[in-house]
Amino acid sequence: MQRLIPTGDAARPVAFAEVPQPAPEPGEALIKVEAFAPNRGETFLLEQPRPGLLPGKDIAGLVVQAAADGSGPGIGTRVVGHPAQGGWAEYAAVPTHSLAVLPDGIDSVRAAALPLAGITALRLLRTAGSVAGRRVLLTGASGGVGHYVTELAVGAAAELTAVTATPERGERLAALGAEVVHDVAAARGPFDVVLESTGGPELPLALAKVRPGGTLIWFGQASRTPVTLDFFQLLSGPERVTIQHFHYAGAPYGSDLAALVRLVERGRLHPEIGRTADWAETAGTLVDLRERRIRGKAVLLTGEAR
């Protein structure tokens, strides 16, 4: 079968290789991949790939071999999956606890755009607690996570301000009900909750927007610029705020995937897909994703996606 493997070349991060079909573990199903969605964080890993890296965490496709232990969906079931790696291939072995069944009304393109970004959005908002009636600031909002957080938070009656680099990247967020600004300093604070994904010099600016007693949840460093904060002073001062460093990871993922599928099916979540292309165009798409030339998600098709 064909698989995309790292090249170490920033201008052409992946290339096709002919490899054996994966042999699933007892608790894994073998999926014929119809579509996959790269994440911007994966593009950074490809700059200096570690030995044995097999990229690909967000896929949708068809079960062609059920798990030997009897768990999970049967042969012929359409699924969305979140494997640890190896999804940019014709076939992928996925733990059944990281799969969710797709109804006929959700195509593989939209499904592939759900896993990492959608799970992150769900878990971020759970961490934040109820956002109804609260003022929320979201930085780095024009990617996949940002679109999902915006739609879910606005749908839960939050008053959300989204920070994007350009007006074009904020159009969809404004349509979803967010107030869009293009600089953290322009956001009209204070905010009850700040969801910060940029890091670097944006982090202290975002922290300054948190009301006394509010919460900042730091979940990314898209700027790739280190920053130093005096956390002791922040946590012990008279206007202290709660600071949490969040990471989405933690299996099982199946229940969250199923929740995302239900939200899409009920019209409460609409994946923002900025590009759909044949997987022969993966290398160029990864470069564009890394350089922020794609709004929302990019989805690559390995075959005939429903």
C-alpha positions in Angstrom: 0.0 0.0 0.0 1.0 3.7 -0.3 1.9 5.8 2.7 3.2 9.3 3.1 6.4 9.5 5.0 8.6 12.4 6.2 11.4 13.7 4.0 13.0 16.2 6.3 12.7 18.8 3.5 10.7 21.8 4.6 9.7 22.7 1.1 8.4 19.1 0.5 7.7 17.6 3.9 6.3 14.2 2.8 6.6 11.8 -0.1 4.9 8.5 -1.1 6.4 5.2 -0.1 5.3 1.6 -0.9 5.0 -0.2 2.5 3.2 -3.3 3.9 -0.3 -3.0 5.1 -0.4 -2.5 8.9 -1.2 -5.5 11.1 -3.8 -4.5 13.7 -3.4 -5.3 17.4 -6.3 -7.2 19.0 -8.0 -4.0 20.1 -7.6 -2.3 16.7 -9.7 -2.2 13.6 -8.2 -1.9 10.1 -9.6 1.2 8.3 -9.4 1.9 4.6 -8.7 5.6 4.7 -10.9 7.8 2.5 -9.9 11.2 3.8 -7.5 12.6 6.4 -6.9 16.1 7.8 -3.4 17.3 8.8 -3.0 19.6 11.8 -0.6 22.6 11.9 1.3 21.1 14.9 2.1 18.1 12.7 3.8 20.3 10.2 6.2 21.4 12.9 7.1 17.8 13.7 7.9 17.3 10.0 10.6 19.9 10.0 13.0 17.6 11.9 11.1 14.3 12.0 12.1 11.8 14.6 13.1 8.3 13.4 10.0 6.2 12.7 7.5 9.1 12.6 4.4 8.1 10.7 2.2 11.2 10.5 -1.5 11.2 10.6 -4.0 11.5 13.5 -7.3 12.5 11.9 -9.0 10.1 9.5 -12.3 8.9 8.1 -13.0 5.8 6.2 -14.3 2.2 6.1 -13.7 -0.7 8.5 -12.3 -3.5 6.4 -11.1 -5.7 9.3 -12.9 -5.7 12.7 -10.9 -5.8 15.9 -9.9 -9.4 16.9 -11.0 -8.8 20.5 -14.6 -8.2 19.4 -14.7 -4.5 20.3 -15.7 -1.7 18.1 -17.6 -1.5 14.8 -17.9 -4.4 12.3 -16.7 -4.7 8.7 -18.3 -2.3 6.3 -19.0 0.4 8.9 -18.1 4.0 8.1 -16.1 5.6 10.9 -14.1 8.6 12.0 -10.9 7.9 13.8 -8.1 9.4 15.9 -5.0 7.1 15.8 -1.8 8.0 17.5 -0.1 8.1 14.2 0.0 6.5 10.7 -3.2 8.0 9.2 -1.7 9.4 6.0 -1.9 6.1 4.2 -4.3 3.9 2.3 -4.9 1.8 5.4 -4.6 2.6 9.1 -4.9 0.5 12.3 -6.9 2.4 14.8 -7.7 1.4 18.5 -11.5 0.9 18.7 -11.6 3.3 21.7 -10.6 6.0 19.2 -13.3 5.4 16.6 -16.9 6.6 16.2 -19.5 5.4 13.7 -20.6 7.9 11.0 -24.2 8.2 10.0 -25.1 8.3 6.3 -25.6 12.1 6.4 -22.0 12.9 7.3 -19.4 12.6 4.5 -15.8 11.6 5.0 -14.5 15.0 4.3 -16.3 16.7 7.2 -15.7 13.7 9.4 -11.9 13.8 8.9 -11.9 17.4 9.9 -13.3 16.6 13.4 -10.9 14.6 15.6 -7.9 16.6 17.0 -9.4 20.1 16.6 -12.9 19.1 17.7 -11.7 17.1 20.7 -9.5 20.0 21.7 -12.5 22.4 21.5 -14.7 20.1 23.5 -12.2 19.5 26.3 -11.2 23.2 26.4 -14.8 24.2 27.0 -15.2 21.5 29.6 -12.1 22.8 31.4 -13.5 26.4 31.3 -16.8 25.3 32.8 -20.1 26.9 31.9 -19.6 29.9 29.6 -23.2 31.0 29.4 -23.3 34.7 29.9 -19.6 35.0 30.4 -17.1 37.0 28.4 -14.6 34.8 26.6 -11.4 35.8 24.7 -10.0 33.4 22.1 -6.6 34.0 20.5 -5.3 32.3 17.4 -8.9 31.8 16.5 -8.9 31.2 12.7 -7.6 27.6 12.8 -9.6 24.4 13.2 -9.8 24.6 17.0 -10.8 28.2 16.9 -13.7 27.7 14.6 -15.1 24.8 16.7 -14.6 26.7 20.0 -16.3 29.8 18.6 -19.4 27.9 17.3 -19.7 25.8 20.5 -19.2 28.7 22.9 -21.5 31.1 21.1 -24.1 28.3 20.9 -23.7 28.0 24.7 -24.5 31.7 25.1 -21.0 33.0 25.6 -20.0 36.5 24.6 -16.9 35.6 22.6 -14.2 37.8 21.2 -11.9 36.1 18.6 -8.5 37.4 17.7 -7.4 36.7 14.1 -4.4 38.0 12.1 -6.5 39.4 9.2 -10.1 40.4 8.5 -10.4 37.6 5.9 -9.4 35.0 8.4 -12.1 36.3 10.8 -15.1 36.4 8.4 -16.5 33.0 9.3 -16.0 33.6 13.0 -18.0 36.8 12.7 -20.7 34.9 10.9 -20.8 32.5 13.8 -21.5 35.3 16.2 -18.0 36.3 17.5 -16.7 39.8 17.8 -13.5 39.7 15.8 -10.4 41.8 16.4 -7.0 41.6 14.8 -4.8 42.3 17.8 -5.1 41.2 21.4 -4.6 44.8 22.6 -7.8 45.7 20.7 -10.0 43.3 22.6 -12.4 45.0 24.9 -11.7 43.4 28.3 -11.8 42.4 31.0 -12.8 38.8 30.3 -13.9 36.0 32.5 -12.1 33.4 30.5 -9.2 33.7 28.1 -8.3 30.8 25.9 -4.8 31.5 24.7 -3.1 29.5 21.9 -0.5 31.9 20.5 2.2 32.1 23.2 5.2 34.4 22.8 4.5 38.1 23.3 0.8 37.5 23.0 0.6 35.5 26.2 1.2 38.4 28.7 -1.0 40.7 26.6 -3.8 38.1 26.8 -3.2 37.6 30.5 -3.7 41.3 31.1 -7.2 41.0 29.7 -8.3 38.5 32.4 -10.5 40.1 35.1 -9.4 39.6 38.7 -10.5 36.1 39.8 -10.9 35.0 36.1 -9.2 32.2 34.3 -6.6 31.9 31.5 -6.2 28.6 29.8 -3.0 28.3 27.8 -3.4 25.6 25.2 -0.8 26.3 22.5 2.2 28.2 21.2 1.4 28.8 17.6 3.9 31.8 17.5 6.7 29.3 18.4 8.2 32.1 20.4 9.3 31.5 24.1 7.9 33.7 26.8 8.7 34.1 30.5 6.1 35.1 33.0 6.5 35.7 36.7 3.9 33.1 37.8 4.6 33.5 41.5 3.6 37.2 41.3 0.6 36.4 39.2 -0.7 33.7 41.5 0.0 35.5 44.8 -0.9 39.1 44.0 -4.1 40.9 45.1 -5.6 40.5 41.6 -4.5 37.0 41.0 -6.0 34.9 38.2 -6.2 31.1 37.7 -3.8 29.9 35.0 -4.1 26.5 33.5 -1.8 24.8 30.9 -4.1 22.6 28.9 -3.3 19.7 26.5 -6.1 17.8 24.8 -4.4 14.4 24.8 -5.8 11.5 26.7 -7.5 8.4 25.4 -10.2 7.1 25.0 -11.3 9.5 22.3 -14.3 7.6 21.0 -16.9 9.2 23.2 -15.8 12.7 22.3 -15.7 11.8 18.6 -19.3 10.4 18.9 -20.3 13.7 20.6 -18.8 15.7 17.7 -20.6 13.5 15.2 -23.9 14.1 16.9 -23.3 17.9 16.9 -22.6 17.9 13.2 -25.6 15.6 12.5 -27.9 18.0 14.5 -26.6 21.1 12.7 -24.9 22.5 15.8 -21.3 22.2 14.5 -20.1 23.0 11.0 -16.5 22.1 10.2 -14.6 25.0 8.5 -12.7 23.4 5.7 -10.5 25.8 3.8 -9.1 23.3 1.3 -10.0 19.9 0.0 -7.6 18.2 -2.4 -6.2 14.9 -3.6 -3.6 13.4 -1.3 -1.0 13.9 -4.2 -1.1 17.5 -3.1 -0.3 16.8 0.5 3.2 18.3 0.5 2.1 21.6 -0.8 -0.9 21.7 1.5 1.3 21.1 4.5 3.5 24.0 3.6 0.4 26.3 3.2 -1.0 25.1 6.5 2.3 25.7 8.3 2.4 29.2 6.8 -1.2 30.0 7.7 -2.5 30.2 4.2 -5.4 27.9 4.9 -8.4 29.0 7.1 -9.8 26.3 9.3 -9.0 22.7 8.2 -7.5 21.1 5.1 -8.7 17.7 4.1 -6.9 15.3 1.7 -8.7 12.5 -0.2 -7.0 9.1 -0.7 -9.9 7.7 -2.8 -13.6 8.1 -3.4 -14.8 9.9 -0.2 -18.5 9.9 0.5 
